[in-house]
């Protein structure tokens, strides 16, 4: 282990559940859609897991490297370790010097809560780093402390008197403090601050986080942001109406956002209508709208509707083949994959399709056909067949 040890007191255990449970829509899917739609944690969760792994394994040099190259969470955790071990000089190196006004505010706020000069400096630096890296619990804790000391207005006055352009953390804190005091008009004014390119986006994000719908409307927030906030308040019909307005205005990606929203709410017929009204581009490869709708239809027991969507709104040959095979139409499924391989231009795509076809043949007990294909077709057939025959209990 590095000279920088991580003891049990080196910081709170931030391990948590890996993610939300799969959505239940009351139906029984005919195929396992998890292969194409696995539950994936977001970027923040991936970062948290990575940093926790470094901490658990004592890989402090890697944590230090991640902190210095801009990984926000790594910088915050490293700051906590430095503070716990009294490594003040190294802790100072993690603090952005342009946020000096914020440090002054924190010193006054934390002075009565920390014993000793070194302890105060460490507490200020850790809090400053955590605010700079956008940790919401650090923001909430600081606001709670300011309110307990009856110093919210004092903090607002101080931050307004030090309008450093690069002081993102201090400016973010100011937005929240103004909202705590109900000074909405001041926050609206801040959204138009031309000195800060992030001003409008930051204020919009705070309004969305707090569910301030009318303020989002006043700022003409992007339809997706507004609809997401409405869903968070259970106002789903309003959210759908907002996204429909974006579709009617021909906003980019609005159709996909609307379909995703409808699918997430289990509204299959509305999602199907939205998909069928969406301009179809058979060469588009970035949108998953047709797959999302097909999945929802299948999960609601409407496999034939799902098959129709994938036939007309594809291409998605693997998923279409799986649906057909799930309905006992294996010959059709095999032909779908044959046609897709004949049309494919890249060897990697052909291999992927061949592997899917081999798996399908094995699953449906057609190993003789797979053996024939292995002798005359793509090598992926032979690889899959060999792996199948090598399983315990089978004779190669």
N, C-alpha and C positions, 0 to 999 in steps of 0.2 A: 504494500500500500504506500501511497505517497506520504510525504512528511505531513501533509494536511489531512488529519484523521477526521472521520465522521463518526461521532459517538451517537448514542441514543438521544442525546439532547441536542443534536446538531440541527434539528429542524423538525416540524411536524410531519407525520406520515400522511402523504397526500395520495396514497393509493386509493383507488375507488373502483366502482363497477366499470366494466369495459364499455358499456354503452346501453342504450335503451333496448328493451325487449322488442322482438319483431312485432309488426303491426298485425292485429287480428281484425279481419273484416267479415267474419261470420260465415265464410264459405270454405270449401275444400278444393285447393288447387289440384289439378291433374298432374302437374309436374313440379319438381323442386326448382323454384325460381331463385333460390339462394346462390346458385352458381353464377347468375348474371347480376343479381342485386344483393350482394352480401351486405350485412349491417357493418358500416365502417364508421369509426370514430372520426371526429373532425380534427383539423390541424392542431387545435389547442390540446386535445386529448393525446394525440400522437407525441406532441412536444412534452407533455407532462410525463408520459410513460418513459420517454427517452431519458429525460433528466432524472427521474426516479431510479431508472436502471443504473445510470452512472453513479448515483448516490449509494444505492444498495451494494454495488460491486466495488466501491471505493475508487472508482476511476476518475480521480479528481483532476488530473492533468487534462483529460478529455473534457471534463466539465468546464475547466478554466478556458480551454480553447474555444468551446462553444459559446461561452460568455463573451469572449473578446471578439468573436466574429459576428455577434449581433443576435444570438438566440436569447430573447428577452427572459424567458423563464429560467434559463441557466444562469443568467446574470443575477436574478433575484435570489435564487437558491445559494449561489456562491457568496453573495453578500451576507446572507444569514450565517453561513459557516464561518466567514471571516470575522463577523461580529462576535459569534459565540466563542471564538478562540482568541479574541483581542488583537487581531491582525489589522490594526487601524490603517496603516499605510496602504496595504493591499486593498482594503475596503474603500479608501479614498479614490483609488484608481478606477473603481467601477462607477463612480458618480460623474455624471455629465456636468462639466464646469459651467455651462451656460445656464444651468438651473440654480445658480447661486441665490437669487431672491427666494426661491422655494425653500432652500436650506435655511435661510434666515427665519422664515415663517415657522418651519418645523422646529427650529431650536427653541423659539418662544413657546410653542405649543407643547412640546415634550419636556421642557425644562423641569417641571414639577413632578414628572412621572418617572424620571430616571435618576438613579443615584450616581454621582461621580461624573467628572468631565469626560473621561473616556467612554463611559457608558452612554452619556448623552450624545456624544459625537457618533458613536456606533448606531444608536437608535435612530438618529436623524438620517444618517447615510443609508441604513437599511430601508427606512420608510421612503426616502427619496428614490432609491432604486426601484422599489416596488411600485411606486406611483409612476415613474418613468416607463416601466414595462407594462403598465395598464392593468395591474392586479386590482380587481374590483373590491376584494375584501380589505385591501390596504386603504383604498379610498373611503370605504364605508367606516372603517375604524377611525380614520382621521376626522371625518365629519362628525362622528359620534363624540369624539373627544372635544372638538371645537364647540359643539353644542353644549356639552356638559360644563365647559368653562365659560359659556356665554360669550364666545369670541367669534361668532360667525361674521358679524358685520365688520369687526376689526380685521379679520382675515380677508374679507372682500376688499376693503379699502386698501390694504397692503398690496394685494395682487393687482388691483387696478392701477396702482401707482408704479408698478414695475412691469410694463407691458412688453417684456422681451419677446421678440418674434419667434425664437426657437424654443421657448419654454413651454413645450407641449403639455407637460405634466401639471405645471402651475395653471395654465390656461384651462385645462380640463377640470381641475379642481374648482376654478372660479365659476365655470358653468354650473357645476353641481351645487355650489354654495348659493349662487343666485337663485336657483330653483328651490332650494331649501327655504329661502326667505320669500319665495313667491314673486320674485322680480323677473317675470316672464319677458317683459318688454326689453329689459337689458340683455337677456339672452338672445332674443330675436336680433337685436342690434349686433351682437357679437357674431351671429351667423353671416353677416355681410362684411366682416372685417377683411379688407382687401390685402392686408399685410400677411395673412395666414391662408395659404391655399387649402388647408385642411378644415377651415373654420365651418363652412356649411355642412360638410360631411360629419364633423364631430358633433355639432349641435343636433343634426338630424338623428344621428345614432343614439344620443342621449334621450331625445324625445321618444324614439322608438322603444328603447330599453325600458322607459318609464310608462309606456303606453299612452303618451299624450297625443291622442289622435288629432284633435283640432289644431294643435300646434304643427303637427306634420302636414296637415292640409294647408295651413297658412304658409308654410315654407315650400309648398308644392313638391313634397318629397316624392321620390320615385315610387311608382305604383307598387312595385314589389315590396319595398320597405313598408309602405302604408298598409298593404294587405297583410303582411306578416304580423304587424302590430295588432291589426284588427282580429286576426285569428287568435293571437295570444289572449285577447279579451273575450273570446268565444263569439265574436261577431262575424261568423263565417260568411253569411249571405252578403254582408257589406264588403267583405274582402273580395269575394268573387266578383261583385259589381265593379269594384275598383279595377281589377285586372281585366274585366271585359271592356271597360272604357279604354284601357291601354291597347287592347287588341283592336278596337274600333279605330283608334288613332294611328294604327300601323306602327306602334313602337317596336323596336328590335327585341326579339326574344319574348315578346309579350304572350304569344300563343303558348310557348313552352312553359312559361311561368304559370299561366292559367291552368293548363293541363296538369301540371305538377300539383298545384293547389287542390284541384278537384279530385285527383287520384288520392292525395293524402287524406282527404275527407271521405273517401269511399264512395264518391258520387259517380258511379260508372256511366250512367246514361248521359249526364252532362259532360263528362270527360270525353265520351265517344263523340258527342256532337261537336265539341270544341276541336277534337282531332280531325274530324271529317271536314270541318270548315277551314282548317289550316292548309295553306298552299302546300302542295306535295312536291318535293324535290327528291326523286329517286337516288340522286347522287350525294345527298347530304349525309354526312357520317357523324356529326356531332350531336344531333338531337336524339334523345331516347324516348320521345313522347309516345311513339307507337308501341314500344316495348312496355312502357309504364301502363298504358291503357290496356294492352293485352294481358298483362299480369293481373291487373285488377279484375278484368272480366273473367279470367280463368279462376281466380280465387273466389269469385262469387258464383262459380258453377256454370259459367257461360263460355265453355271451351270453344264451341263452334264460332261464336262471335270473335273470340280471340284469334282463332285460326284465320278468319276472314280478314281481320285487321292486318295480320302479319303477311297475308298473301297480297293485299292491295297497298299496304303502306310501308312495306319492308324497305330495304332487304334485312332480314334477320333469319337466315336459313337454319342455324342451329336451334334457335328457339321454336321456329315453325315446325321443324322436324320432330322436336321433342313433344310438342303439343299433338301432332298427328299420331305419333307412336303411342302417346298416352291415351288416345281414343281408339287404339287398335288398328290404326291405319299405317302399319309399318312400311308396307311397300311404297306408299306415297311419300313417307318420310325419307326413305332411302333415295328416291328419285329427286326429292328437293335438294338433298346434299350432293347428288351426282351433278345436277344442273349447276349448282353453285360452284363446284370445283371446276367444271368445264368453263365457266365464265370468269373465274378468278385469274388475276394477272400476276400475283406475287406468290412465291413458293411458300412463304410463311402462312399465308391464308389457306392455301391448299392443304398444307400439313394439318392445320387446326381443324379444318373441315373433315379431313380423313380420320383424324383421331376421334372426332365426335361421331362419325359414322361407324367406326369400329366399336366404340362403346355402346352404341345403339344396337348393333348386331349381337354383341355379347349379351346385353341385357335381355334381348328377346330370343335368346337361345339359337341364334343362327350362326353358330361358329363355323359350320362347313362353308357357308358363303364367305365368311371372313377369311378362312383358310385359302379359298380360291383367289380372293382379292389380294391376299398377302403374296401369293406366287406370281401375280401378274401386274399388280398395281403399286401404289405408293408404299414406301418402306414403313410408314406409320402403321399400316395394317399389321405387318409382321411384328413390329415392336409391341403393339397392343395385344396381339394374339399370344406372343411369347410370355408377356407379363401375366396374362390370364391363365395360361397353362401352368405357369410356375407357382400359382397359388397353392397353399397347403391342401392336400387331398385330391389333387389333379395329377394325372400322368402326362408328362411332356412327351 
